[in-house]
Every structure is written in structure tokens, then in C-alpha cells.
Amino acid sequence: MGGRISLAREAMQLSIAQAARRLGVKTASWRAWETDSAAPRANRVAMMAGILGVSPSWLLMGRGPGPSEDSPVELNALQLDVLLRSLRAAMTDAASAQQRVQDLVAQIEAFNRVHSNGNLETAEGKGAL
């Protein structure tokens, strides 16, 4: 999301300080959002989208028209670095989530095996008394 915030801000030809002032937040907060060190709250995203001339869904997920629909945006090295870091973080998050799902499935399957065996053993044990 930070890369999209940065792209939209630059498309509006605003400095970080100007954008932060318009939104009523500290420059450090805006900078943290652009570098994905922190994430803005939902109400800030909506206000930010209005200031930057994009939709909240574009800021959050990159869906819908962005700031550069009419003309291509040239990326400088810093923007490209931010975008690449965002992509790497998203890929890492996706891999972690996939691994977590696999771990949970394995735990559920193990529980079901133990639970099924446990019921049979309990029934056999009661019959023996």
C-alpha cells in the first residue's frame, strides 16, 4: 500500500509534509505509511484517497483507476525500491499464510485421528468394565 500512497501523492505533486498537513497528521506518520512501516486507519485511508484523488480501494488493493490512468508515471529508484519491498513483503506474507493454513489442516487432521481413536478406546474400555 505504501507504494500506491507514494505514487498518488507524487501524481498530485505534493511533498510528504504537504500531504500530511492536508490530512492533519504528522509527517513521520505519512512517511511510515509510504514505507509500509505502519498502516493508516480506515478513516484516514478514506480521507487520504480524497486528498490524493484516488479511490480507497485503489489505495488499499490497487483495484480501480489509479492516479496514472491518463498518463504513465515514471518511477524513480526510490519508488521502485518501495514497490519491490512491498511486493516482497506481500509474497512473504502469502507464503507464511499458506504455511499456517497447512499447519492448521495438519493439526485438525491429527486431532480427528486422535479423537476418533479416543472414542473407540473409550467405548472398548467401558465395555470391559
C-alpha positions as CSV (number, residue, x, y, z in Angstrom):
1,M,0.0,0.0,0.0
2,G,2.9,2.3,0.7
3,G,4.0,2.4,-2.9
4,R,0.5,3.3,-4.0
5,I,0.3,6.1,-1.4
6,S,3.6,7.5,-2.7
7,L,2.6,7.2,-6.4
8,A,-0.7,9.0,-5.8
9,R,1.0,11.7,-3.7
10,E,3.6,12.4,-6.3
11,A,1.0,12.4,-9.1
12,M,-0.7,15.2,-7.1
13,Q,2.7,16.9,-6.9
14,L,2.6,17.1,-3.1
15,S,5.5,16.7,-0.7
16,I,5.2,14.3,2.2
17,A,4.9,17.4,4.5
18,Q,2.2,18.9,2.4
19,A,0.1,15.7,2.2
20,A,0.5,15.1,5.9
21,R,-0.6,18.7,6.7
22,R,-3.7,18.3,4.5
23,L,-4.6,15.1,6.2
24,G,-3.9,16.5,9.6
25,V,-1.2,14.0,10.6
26,K,2.5,14.2,11.4
27,T,5.0,13.9,8.6
28,A,6.5,10.9,10.3
29,S,3.2,9.1,10.2
30,W,2.8,9.7,6.5
31,R,6.3,8.6,5.8
32,A,5.7,5.4,7.8
33,W,2.7,4.7,5.7
34,E,4.6,5.2,2.5
35,T,7.4,2.8,3.6
36,D,4.9,0.2,4.9
37,S,6.3,0.7,8.5
38,A,2.8,1.4,9.6
39,A,-0.7,1.4,8.2
40,P,-3.3,4.1,8.3
41,R,-6.6,3.5,10.0
42,A,-9.7,3.1,7.7
43,N,-11.0,6.6,8.3
44,R,-7.6,8.0,7.3
45,V,-7.5,5.9,4.2
46,A,-10.8,7.3,3.1
47,M,-9.7,10.9,3.7
48,M,-6.3,10.2,2.1
49,A,-8.0,8.9,-1.0
50,G,-9.9,12.1,-1.3
51,I,-6.8,14.2,-0.9
52,L,-4.9,12.1,-3.5
53,G,-7.7,11.9,-6.0
54,V,-8.0,8.1,-6.0
55,S,-10.4,5.6,-4.6
56,P,-9.9,4.0,-1.2
57,S,-10.0,0.6,-2.9
58,W,-7.1,1.6,-5.2
59,L,-5.1,2.7,-2.2
60,L,-5.8,-0.5,-0.3
61,M,-5.7,-3.1,-3.0
62,G,-4.7,-1.4,-6.3
63,R,-8.1,-2.1,-7.7
64,G,-9.8,0.5,-9.9
65,P,-8.4,3.6,-11.5
66,G,-5.2,4.9,-10.0
67,P,-3.6,8.3,-10.4
68,S,-1.9,7.5,-13.6
69,E,-4.7,6.2,-15.8
70,D,-4.3,9.1,-18.3
71,S,-0.5,9.2,-18.5
72,P,2.2,6.8,-17.5
73,V,4.0,7.5,-14.3
74,E,7.8,7.3,-14.4
75,L,9.2,5.5,-11.3
76,N,12.3,6.8,-9.7
77,A,14.7,4.5,-8.0
78,L,13.2,5.2,-4.5
79,Q,9.7,4.5,-5.7
80,L,10.8,1.3,-7.4
81,D,12.6,0.2,-4.3
82,V,9.4,0.8,-2.2
83,L,7.3,-1.1,-4.7
84,L,9.7,-4.0,-4.7
85,R,9.9,-4.1,-0.9
86,S,6.1,-4.1,-0.8
87,L,5.9,-6.9,-3.3
88,R,8.5,-9.0,-1.3
89,A,6.6,-8.4,1.9
90,A,3.3,-9.4,0.3
91,M,4.9,-12.6,-1.1
92,T,6.4,-13.4,2.3
93,D,3.0,-12.8,4.0
94,A,1.3,-15.0,1.4
95,A,3.8,-17.8,1.9
96,S,3.5,-17.5,5.7
97,A,-0.3,-17.6,5.5
98,Q,-0.1,-20.7,3.2
99,Q,2.2,-22.4,5.7
100,R,-0.1,-21.5,8.6
101,V,-3.1,-23.0,6.7
102,Q,-1.2,-26.2,6.1
103,D,-0.1,-26.4,9.7
104,L,-3.7,-25.9,10.9
105,V,-5.0,-28.5,8.5
106,A,-2.4,-31.0,9.8
107,Q,-3.4,-30.2,13.4
108,I,-7.1,-30.7,12.6
109,E,-6.4,-34.0,10.9
110,A,-4.2,-35.1,13.8
111,F,-7.0,-34.1,16.3
112,N,-9.6,-36.0,14.2
113,R,-7.4,-39.1,14.2
114,V,-6.8,-38.9,18.0
115,H,-10.4,-38.1,18.6
116,S,-11.7,-41.0,16.5
117,N,-9.3,-43.4,18.1
118,G,-10.1,-42.0,21.6
119,N,-13.8,-42.6,21.2
120,L,-13.2,-46.2,20.1
121,E,-10.8,-46.9,23.0
122,T,-13.2,-45.3,25.5
123,A,-16.1,-47.4,24.2
124,E,-14.0,-50.6,24.4
125,G,-12.8,-49.6,27.9
126,K,-16.3,-49.1,29.2
127,G,-17.4,-52.5,27.7
128,A,-14.6,-54.2,29.6
129,L,-15.8,-52.9,33.0
